[in-house]
């Protein structure tokens, strides 16, 4: 849910920056593109809107944080997990890779529940920050308008 909140914030930004009053257009445009491409599109559309230079730098910094949060999310999603025998508050993350230069490798890492919670909170904070940033730059932007129209007209 946390990552989806961040993606939804970017999609609502895309919808707004496309200068359409129909939030479904932003969903159509962004339906089949990656997270990175959504962020790139927000950045490009924002720069095209003619913002102040310091706002461009703020957005760069914010999107960098979003990319870091997404990388942590990917670490969670693209790993295998198991419980530890000795600590109920820890889980084991298993990462498998098979590369030409290094061959098959398995690495394991103990991670505390609080670390996973922190990743979820970081994703949520990035989503809030994207929304807040757009509201600061564009007083007529309303994430609520876009959030209320999450579904397209066909259901």
N, C-alpha and C positions, 0 to 999 in steps of 0.2 A: 504494500500500500504506500509506503513512504516514497519509493521510486516512482510509482504512478502519480503521486502528488506532484513530484518534480516535473515529470513529463507533461502533466496537465497544465502546470504553470507555463511551461514553454509553449505548449499548443495555444493557450489563451493569448500569449504574447504574439505568436505568429498570426492568429486571427485578428488581433487588434492592429498590428503593424501592417497587415495587408489592406487596411482601411475598409474593411467590410463590417457591416453591422450583423452579419450572419455568422455566428461562431462555428457553424457546421463546415463552412468553407475552410477554416483552419484545420479542422479534423480531417477533411478530405485531403488537403494538401500534405498533411503530416502523417497520414495513416500508415504508409508503407516505408517511412524513412527512419533511420537509426536515431538514437539519442544524440549522437554527435552531430548528425546532419540537422536535427531540430535546433540544437544550440547554435550551429553555424548559421542557420537561416534567421534565427532571432537576431544574431549579431549583424548580419548583412542588412536585414530590413531596418534594424535600428539605426545603423550608420547611414543608410539611404534617407532616413527621416530628417537628417540634418541636426543632430544633437550637438550640445556643447562638448568640447574636447575632453573635459574632465568626466563627463558622463560616459563617454566611450571607454575611458580608462576604468571607470567603476564597473562597467559591464564586463570588460575583459577579465578583471579580477574576480567578479562574481561567477562568470562562466568557468574560469579556471577551478574555482572551488567546486562547482557542479561536476566538472570532469573528474576531479579527485574523489568526490563522493560516489560517482558512478563506478569508478575503478574498484572502490571498496565493495560496492554492491555486487559487481561482477565476481569479485573474489568469493563472495558468499554463494552466489548462484552457481558458479562453475567449479564448485568443490564438492567432495563427498564429506559427510559428517558422521561422527559416531560419539557415543558417550565415553567418558573416561571411567576407569574402574575406581579410582581413588578420590576424585573430587566431583561432587554432584554439580557444582557451579561452573565446571569446565566442560567444554566439548572439544573433540579432536577434529581438526580440519585436515583432510587428505587431498593433496593435489597430485594428479598424475600427468606426466607429459612424456611425449615420445618425439624426440627431435633427432635430426640427422647427426648433428655434432656430438650430442650427449647420450643418445639412445634413450631407453625407457628409464624414467625416474619416478619415484614415489617419495613425496615429502609429507611430513605430518607436523602439525603445530597445535598446541593447546591454546584455546581462546576462551576467555571468560564471557559469561552472559552479558556482563556490563559493557564489554567491547562491542558485542552485536547490537545492544541497545543504543550505544553511542553512534554506530553507523546509521541506524534507522533515524535517530534524532538529527544527525547531520544532513541526511537527505531531506527530512521535513523542514529543517532550517533553511536549506538552499531553496526549497520551493517557496517558503514564506519570503525570503529575500528577493527572489525573482519578482514576485507579485508586488512587494513593497517598492522595489526599484522602478518598476513600470508605473506604479501609481505616483511616485515622486516625479518622474519625467513627463508623464502624461496625465494631468488631472482628470481627464474624462475617461481614462481607462478604469474598468471595473472587472476584476476577476470574477465577481459574483455573477455578472451578466453571462460570462462564458461558462461558469460552473453550472448554472441553472439550465443550460442548454447542451448538456453533455451528449445526449442522444440525438441522432439525426431525425429528420422528419418521417422517415420510413420505419422507425421503431428501433 
